[in-house]
Amino acid sequence: MTDQLLISIDNGVGRIRLNRPRAIHALTTEMCSAIIDALLAWRTDESIVAVMLDHAEGRGFCAGGDIAMIASSAKGDCSEAERFFFTEYRMNHLLFVYEKPIVAFIDGIVMGGGVGISLPCRYRVASERTLFAMPETGIGLFPDVGGGWFLPRLPGRIGTWLAATGARIDGADCAAIGLATHYVQSRRLAALKERILRNPDDLPALLDLANEPPYVSRLIAQKHDIDRLFASDDFEDILAALRSDSSAWAREQLAALSTKSPQTVKVALRQLVEGAAFTDFADNMRNEYRIACRAIRRPDFIEGVRALIFDKDNEPRWQHERPEDVTDEIINPLFAPLPVSEEWIPLPELEANFPAL
């Protein structure tokens, strides 16, 4: 068992605690594998009533995946990065279809891979410390780990806005738009967890009892502008709508979008359109795996990680500086099927419900 996780059983509750505080609990392949093993073991264990997912020490739930490893692998043959995505996406899918209730406590930073490990859970508890974002377009990636499924199913065009801009929202926002099922002040979380551990059969009732009216959501006040200015699935149309608007908010969105990879913003917009049409979460994860395997081989990913993670100069030099230079001929290959032997598939234990390729 990896020491990057604290896995235990307490009075019928399977507990998974992320334990990489210095990395804000960023996920590794080993962590994803260990979570899969625990969930599969508990799936058929009649003594396990529910699963609790949270983090140990540190200022956030999970900041994402191990970007340094992925970038290093992308400079080589990409095999380690592909193994990570394949395993992580299997974990995401298992969480989504898991029969027993899982509650994720998304207290603090929850970004990228942290979104993928929490949104598939049946219950998601946010707090005033929650800071949610899908910032991938800023490093030449796209909102994966199920983003193609969850984001287009948010109210109005909020998912499109989150995917394109990488905007950060708080716990009240998460509760208002359904990313969180419950909202509890951080100082009350420890006591809530103890009550769940004492009475796991009462998990839904205990969560409802602890649920508090969140602070006012600033995001809801912006929803009209988001729906109006991010109405299109075409990046150029979104930019034109923002430029024609005189508000300070529109100028802020333009400034944010000017820092993103035009290629990966276009990838994200198409990903959400396709994700909205899927009726099976596994189909979405297969689509995202295809994109991921190709995106890490594109120059924008290495450049984005260099500029924002390693050198921190925040001046990425994207391969295509103008959105109009990113044509369908550039985007289409990222979504193409992989060779059959290389396609993503769910865990063997779950494959019975997945159509043959």
HELIX and SHEET records of a PDB file:
HELIX    1   1 PRO A   21  ALA A   23  5                                   3    
HELIX    2   2 THR A   29  ARG A   43  1                                  15    
HELIX    3   3 ILE A   67  ALA A   74  1                                   8    
HELIX    4   4 SER A   79  VAL A   97  1                                  19    
HELIX    5   5 GLY A  113  SER A  118  1                                   6    
HELIX    6   6 GLU A  136  ILE A  139  5                                   4    
HELIX    7   7 GLY A  147  PHE A  150  1                                   4    
HELIX    8   8 LEU A  151  ARG A  153  5                                   3    
HELIX    9   9 ILE A  158  THR A  165  1                                   8    
HELIX   10  10 GLY A  171  ILE A  177  1                                   7    
HELIX   11  11 SER A  186  ARG A  188  5                                   3    
HELIX   12  12 LEU A  189  ARG A  198  1                                  10    
HELIX   13  13 PRO A  200  ASP A  202  5                                   3    
HELIX   14  14 LEU A  203  ALA A  210  1                                   8    
HELIX   15  15 ARG A  218  LEU A  229  1                                  12    
HELIX   16  16 PHE A  235  ARG A  243  1                                   9    
HELIX   17  17 ALA A  248  LEU A  257  1                                  10    
HELIX   18  18 PRO A  262  ALA A  277  1                                  16    
HELIX   19  19 PHE A  281  ALA A  295  1                                  15    
HELIX   20  20 PRO A  299  VAL A  305  1                                   7    
HELIX   21  21 ARG A  306  PHE A  310  3                                   5    
HELIX   22  22 PRO A  323  ASP A  325  5                                   3    
HELIX   23  23 ASP A  328  PHE A  335  1                                   8    
HELIX   24  24 VAL A  340  GLU A  342  5                                   3    
HELIX   25  25 PRO A  348  ASN A  353  5                                   6    
SHEET    1   A 6 LEU A   5  ASP A  10  0                                        
SHEET    2   A 6 VAL A  13  LEU A  18 -1                                        
SHEET    3   A 6 ALA A  50  HIS A  55  1                                        
SHEET    4   A 6 ILE A 102  ILE A 106  1                                        
SHEET    5   A 6 TYR A 123  ALA A 126  1                                        
SHEET    6   A 6 HIS A 182  TYR A 183  1                                        
SHEET    1   B 4 GLY A  60  CYS A  62  0                                        
SHEET    2   B 4 ILE A 109  MET A 111  1                                        
SHEET    3   B 4 LEU A 131  ALA A 133  1                                        
SHEET    4   B 4 ILE A 169  ASP A 170 -1                                        
END                                                                             
